[in-house]
């Protein structure tokens, strides 16, 4: 049976995200072998305690990967798993890539390998003429220089970036917070069709997934993850585009911002990014010069790693590590039940950027689990 059937089955298991899936894949050599592994052997995986192993055993008893996969393919014929060679390399490098990435349109092998450079352009849904004009100018300049433009197909800056790229004859990637068959906002249907003709629409959500406000902050990490750099052209102080910039910074990717007037509320987000060290964009030539100074990616394909058998250790409860104050506050805001990001921000009293960075670190420490819908659960 297709190994991808087991990826589809595993993502149905509550609390199992990309980090655990990678560990299962490495430990057992495939997710098929992991699916059939005895419960006792699952304890050898870091992050799998008594409750989570019980959840896995219960889910396996209720799911048939073969029939689930057959039904899944009817609505989702095109997708990559983290195991697939065509999975976008840049996205695979982030701490929490989607285990499954659905797509529609025209894939490009060089783009996926990181040979073709990609830049995200994001910003407010309610731009001024200034924001629209500079978004078009910079998107067009990047396209003419051979960059692929990545954005979220939202109203405003996203739409301007996609449109200018397509008008210049370039490729663009639209990242959805819905299924790739659900266009949001509805008025962007014609732009969506243009994207599919020469570019790509991608999402971590299966076909038919409707808009949910909790999906869009989660979508922003994919925009940042697919891109060598993120450019914010116009954004107010509380714009969702700033989440993309903060996450890109956490991924050690370059962040650029277009300056604006102090009198313009739509410029406050960009000015804030610049005060935090984002690269100032003066014009098209200046942006291209800065991007040209980024180191080239090594596209040498490494030989496949052959997993070595690992003896299953006796599960031992690990003491909670001593955490920095910010991580401790964020962890204290998360209960044993799934907790939404906005609740964590409110409970911790910290800025969203600090919370997002702290959550990534806590997930790597196996103290929290990243659930669908930008929700987190304490382990």
N, C-alpha and C positions, 0 to 999 in steps of 0.2 A: 504494500500500500504506500501511496505517496507520503513521504516524511512530513510534508506540510499539513497533512491531516492531523498530526499530533500537535503541531503548533496551534492549529485552530481549536483543538480540544483543550489544550493547556490554558489558553487565555480565558476559558470559561470558568476556571478554578478561582474562587474568590481569594484575593490577596497575593496571587502569583503574578509578578510583573517581570520586566525585561531582565533585571539583575538576577533574580532567582532562576529564570529560564536559561540564562547563560550558564549559570553554575550547574544546573541539571544537565544541560547539553554537554558541558565539559566533563562532568563526572561520569556519565553513562555512555558518552559517545554519540548519542542521539536522543531526541525527545521521545521516540518510540520506545527505546529501551528504558528510559526513565518512567514512562507511563506504565510499563509492566513490571517495574522493579518492586520487590517486596517492601512493605512499609518500614521494616527495620533498616533497610539500606538507605532510605530517604533521610534518616537522622544524620547521615554523614555529610549532608549539605548544610553549609553555614547559612543560618537564617531560618531553617526549618525546625520548629519546635513541636511539642506534642499536639497543640491545637491545630497548627497548620497541616501537619501530617494527617491528622484526623479529617480535616477538610478535603485534602487531596484524595484520601481513600474513599470518602463518601462520594465525591464528584466522579471518580473513576467508575464507581459502581452504577452510576446513573447515566453515563455518557458512552455512546458507541462512536469512536472517532470516524469510522468508515461512513456510516449513515449521516453523521453530522457534517462531514466534509462534502459529501455529495449534495446535500441540501444547501450548504454554504456556497458552493460553486455556482449554483443557479443564479444567485444575485451578485456574487463577488468573483467573477472569473479571473480578475487581474489583481495580483498582490505579490509582495515579496515578504519573506520572513527574514529574521536576523541571520539565518543560516545560509540564505541564498547569496550567490556571488554578485547578483545584480542589485542587491540592497545598497542604497546610496552610502558611499564610504564615509562622508562627512557626518551623516546622521548617526551612523553606527558608532562613531567615536564619542558621542555624548554619554553622560552617566546613565540616562534613562530613555534610550531610544524606544520607539514603539516596537513591540515584538512582531506585529504584522503591519505593513504599510500598504494600503489599497491605492490603486491608481487608475486613471483613465487618461487617454491621450496617446502621445508618441514618446516612449522612453528613449533616452540617449545614453549609450554605453559610456562615452567619455565624460558625460556629466556625472553619471553615477560613480565613476572611478575617481572623480576629483580632478580630471584633466582640464575640463572646461570650467573656468572659474564662475562662482555663483555669488551674487550679492543680494541681500534682502533690502527692500525699500518699504518702510512702514510709516504710519502716521495717523492723524486724526480722521474721523469720518466726516468732519465738518470743516474742511480746509478753507482758507482764504484764497483769493486770487494769487497772492504771493506763493502760498504753499503749492497750489496746483501748478503754477508756472515752473517753479524750481524742481518739482517732482518730475515733470515732463522733460525738462532739460537734462537732468541728471540721468534719468532712465534711458533717454535716447543716446546720450553720450556713452553710457556703459554698454548698451546694446551694440553700438557701432564699433566698440573696441573688443567685442566678442564675449562679453559677460552674459550669463543667464540671470534674469531678474526674478527674484522670489518675493512673493507677497501673499496676502490672505484673501483676495477677491472681495474684500469689504468695500462699502461705499467710501468715497473720498479719496484719500491718498493712495490706498491700495489699487483702486480702479484706475487712477491716473497712471500709476507705475506700469501696470499690466498693459494698458492701452498704448502708451507711448512706446513701450518695448515692441509690441506687435506691429504698430504703425511703421516702426523702423526696420521691420523684417526680422526681428529676433525671436529667441525662445524665452518663454516665461513659465514659471511653476507657481500654481495657485494651491495654497495649503488650506484645507477646509476644516472647520470645526463641526461639520456634519458628515454624512456619507458623501462619497464623491458623486453621487447621483442627485443630491439635494442642493440646489443652488440657493444661497442666502448671501445677500438680499435678493429677492425675486427679480428685481429690475436688472440684475446683472446676467440674465440668461443669455443674451446675445454675446456678451463679453466671454462668458463661459464657453460657448461654442467656438469662438475664435481661439481661445486658449487650447482647446482640445485638438484643433486642426494642426498645430505645429508645436505645442508645448505639452504640459502635463498638469493634471489635477491630482492631488494626493491627500490622504486622510488616514488617521489611525482608527477611524470608526467605520464599521461595515455599512453596506448600502442600506438606505432607508432611514438612517439615523437622522433625526430632526434637530433643529437648532436648540441648544441648551446653553444658557449663559455660562455655565461652569466648564463647558468644552473649550471656549475660546481662549482663556488664559493657558490651558493645556496645549492648544494648537500653536500658541506662540513659540513654545520651545522647539517645535518642529521647524518653523520658519527660521529660527536662529540656528538650529542644528544643521540644516541643509546648506547654510551659507558660510562662505569664508569671512564675510563681514556683514554688519547690519547698519543701514543708513536710516536715520529718522529725519524726515524733511520738515515736518511741522506737527507739533503735539502739545496739548495743554498739560497742566501739572498732573492730572489724574488719568491720562490717556492709557489705554491698554497697550499701545505701541511701546510704552516705556518698559513694560514687562518683557517684551521681546529684546529690548536693548540690555536690560539687567541680566536676563538669562544668557544672552550672547557673551556678555562680560564674564559670567560664571563659567562659560565654556571656553574661556581664553580666546575668544574671537574678537576681532577689531570692531569698534563701535564708532560711527561717524554721525555728526549732527549738523544741520543747517542752522546758522544763527538767525535770529529775528529781532523785532523791536521789543523793547521792554514794555511798551504800551499795548502790545498784542498778547492777549491771554493764551492764544494758540502757540506762542513761542516759548512759554514758560518751561514746558517739558524739555525742549531742546537745550535751552539755556542751562537748565539743571543738569543735563547730561554733560554739557561742556564743563560745568563747574566741577564735575566728578572725574574729569579726565578724558572724556570722549574727544575724538579728533575733530577739529573745526574744519568745515568745508567752506572754501572761499569761492570756488567756481568749478566748472567741469574739469578743467585742466589740473587744478589742484587735487581734486578727488582722484583722478586717474593716476597722478604721480604718486600719491600715497598708496593706492592699491597696487601699483607696480612695484613698490618696495616690499610687499609681502613675500616671504619665502615660498618657493615653488614646492608643491607636494611631491613626495616620493611615491611614484605609482608602480614601483616594483611589486609584483605579486608574490607574496610569501608562500612557501609550500604549505599544504594543509597540515594542521597539527593533529598528530595521532594521540588520542587520549590514553594515558597510562592508568592501569587499574589502581584504585586508591582503597586501602583497607577502611572499612567502616568503623569509625571510632565510637566509643560509648558516649551517648549524648550527655553533656555536662552543662548545667545552667551557668551562664556567664554573668559575672557581676556587671552592673551598669557602670560604664566608664565615667571618669570625671570629665565633665563637658565644660566648654567655655560658656560664659553667662548667656550669650544670645541663643546658643543651641539648647541650653537648659530651659530657657523661657519658652522656646518654640515647642520643645518636647512636652513641657508641662501643659501646653494648650491643646494637646492631642489626647483624646481618650481612647479606650479600647474599641470604640465604635468609629466608623468612617466619619471624618471631620472635614468640612469644606474649607478651602483655602481662605475665604474671606473671614470665616469664624476664627481660624488660627491667627490671622493678622489682628483681628479685634481683640482676642483673648491675650495675645502676647504683648500688644501695645507697640510692636515694632513696625518699621516700614516694610512694604511688600517686597522690596528688593532684598532686604536682609532675611525675611522669612523664606523666600524662595531659595536663596543660597544656603540657608541653614537646613532646609528640608532635603536638599540634595546631599548634604554632608551626613545628615541623620540616616538617609536611606542607604548610603554607602556603609554606614556603621551598623546596618541591619537593626536599627531602633524603630524605624517607621516603614510602612509599606505604601507605595504609591498606587492608588486605585483609580479606575476610570472616573472621568468627570472632575478632575483636579481635587480629589479627596484623598485624605491620608489617614492611616490607621496605625496606632501604636502596637508594636510587636511585643 
